[in-house]
Amino acid sequence: MPVKKTTDALEIVYRRHYKGHPERLQRLEDERQNAAIARKLYRLRTEAGMTQQQLAVRVGTTASVVSRLENADYEGHSLTMLRRIAAALGKNIELRFVARAVGGH
């Protein structure tokens, strides 16, 4: 069956780089999750009106650690540190496990 032509940029990227490569899809999903955590931490901190230094003092770490946690490229988020940050911001962590998408995008 011939592949239907498309001008959809995301579909083209998917076909060229991800279709048939589950390991690439998994890396992409991992990066999406890292970026989502970083954005969430940044949003929670700024909504609380805190600087990275102020949050670091409350958590018992350094501003550079907070900065690293807010970086979308960071891959070392630990549940322990996320709990400490949540507590410092008056929040709880809610953890969910969801099914992986299989073969799709």
C-alpha positions, 0 to 999 in steps of 0.5 A: 500500500503506497504512503499517502502524501502529506504536507503536515510537517509533524507527519513528515518528521514522524515518518522520516525519523520515528516511524519504525524506531520505537527507541527513538519514540521512547527517547522523544517521550522521555524528553517530553516528560523532562521538559514538562517537569521543568516547566511545572517546577518553574511555573510553581516557583514563579507563581509562589513569587520566589527566586531560585535562591529563595526556593533553594534555601527553603529546600536546603540546596543551592540555586544552581540545583534549582536551576538545573531542575528547571532545565528541560534537558535535565534528566536526574529528577529524583522523587525525593527532591521533587517531594522536598520542593513540593513541601517548600511550595506547600504542595503535594506530588501526585504520581500517575502511571499511564499506558505507553502509546504503541507505534503511534505518534 
